Amino acid sequence: MYEIIANPEDYQIDHLINGTGNANMEISQEERDKWAGEVVNFSEKLMDFAKKSRQLADLLGSKEKIAATPASLKTLKIQLFTINDSLNSALEIADKLETDIIKK
């Protein structure tokens, strides 16, 4: 048996959880299947992202000539930093969730 011990305060979402009960309950198979499907969707999006990022890396690393205005190059850099920050945040949340689901 596993237990989810995720504390909403640790995720800065406690204001969304106010008023909900604190008693443990068993999660129904229907609810588990629903969330398993959502996690599969996350995984598929990550695989799509990996494919797109590999294509971009191949293009940038190729011998093809690439022209850009200073503004468009700066925009590319900012967007890549934004993606990197988002991925780092997602990995931190996933790591935290992983430790918040414990075997009992």
C-alpha positions as CSV (number, residue, x, y, z in Angstrom):
1,M,0.0,0.0,0.0
2,Y,1.1,3.5,-0.7
3,E,0.2,6.8,0.8
4,I,0.3,10.3,-0.7
5,I,1.6,12.7,1.9
6,A,1.9,15.8,-0.2
7,N,1.5,18.9,1.9
8,P,-0.3,21.7,0.0
9,E,1.8,24.3,1.9
10,D,5.0,22.8,0.4
11,Y,3.6,23.5,-3.0
12,Q,2.3,26.9,-2.2
13,I,-1.3,25.8,-3.0
14,D,-2.7,25.6,0.5
15,H,-5.2,28.4,-0.2
16,L,-6.7,26.1,-2.8
17,I,-7.0,23.2,-0.3
18,N,-8.6,25.1,2.6
19,G,-11.8,23.5,3.9
20,T,-11.0,20.0,2.5
21,G,-10.9,17.1,5.0
22,N,-7.8,15.6,6.5
23,A,-9.0,12.0,7.0
24,N,-7.2,9.4,4.8
25,M,-9.3,7.7,2.2
26,E,-8.6,5.1,-0.4
27,I,-8.4,6.4,-3.9
28,S,-10.9,4.6,-6.2
29,Q,-9.6,2.7,-9.2
30,E,-11.5,5.0,-11.5
31,E,-9.8,8.1,-10.0
32,R,-6.4,6.3,-10.2
33,D,-7.0,5.3,-13.9
34,K,-7.9,8.9,-14.6
35,W,-4.7,10.3,-13.1
36,A,-2.6,7.5,-14.6
37,G,-3.9,8.6,-18.0
38,E,-3.0,12.2,-17.2
39,V,0.6,11.1,-16.4
40,V,0.8,9.2,-19.7
41,N,-0.3,12.5,-21.4
42,F,2.6,14.3,-19.6
43,S,5.0,11.6,-20.8
44,E,3.8,11.8,-24.4
45,K,4.2,15.6,-24.3
46,L,7.7,15.2,-23.0
47,M,8.6,12.7,-25.8
48,D,7.2,15.2,-28.3
49,F,9.3,18.0,-26.7
50,A,12.4,15.8,-26.8
51,K,11.9,15.2,-30.5
52,K,11.5,18.9,-31.2
53,S,14.4,19.8,-29.1
54,R,16.6,17.2,-30.8
55,Q,15.5,18.7,-34.2
56,L,16.4,22.2,-33.1
57,A,19.7,21.1,-31.7
58,D,20.5,19.3,-34.9
59,L,19.7,22.4,-36.9
60,L,21.7,24.7,-34.7
61,G,24.6,22.3,-34.8
62,S,24.5,21.8,-38.5
63,K,26.5,23.4,-41.2
64,E,23.4,25.1,-42.6
65,K,23.6,28.9,-42.7
66,I,21.3,30.6,-40.2
67,A,20.5,34.3,-40.3
68,A,18.8,36.3,-37.5
69,T,18.3,39.8,-36.4
70,P,19.7,40.7,-33.0
71,A,16.1,40.9,-31.7
72,S,15.1,37.5,-33.1
73,L,18.3,35.9,-31.7
74,K,17.7,37.5,-28.3
75,T,14.1,36.2,-28.5
76,L,15.3,32.7,-29.2
77,K,17.7,32.9,-26.2
78,I,15.0,34.1,-23.9
79,Q,12.6,31.4,-25.0
80,L,15.2,28.7,-24.5
81,F,15.9,30.0,-21.0
82,T,12.2,30.1,-20.3
83,I,11.9,26.4,-21.5
84,N,14.9,25.5,-19.3
85,D,13.4,27.2,-16.3
86,S,10.1,25.5,-16.8
87,L,11.7,22.1,-17.2
88,N,13.8,22.6,-14.1
89,S,10.6,23.6,-12.1
90,A,8.8,20.5,-13.5
91,L,11.6,18.2,-12.5
92,E,11.7,19.7,-9.0
93,I,8.0,19.2,-8.6
94,A,8.2,15.6,-9.9
95,D,11.0,14.9,-7.5
96,K,9.1,16.3,-4.6
97,L,5.9,14.3,-5.6
98,E,8.0,11.2,-5.8
99,T,9.0,11.6,-2.2
100,D,5.4,12.4,-1.2
101,I,4.1,9.0,-2.3
102,I,5.4,6.6,0.2
103,K,5.1,2.8,0.6
104,K,3.3,1.9,3.8
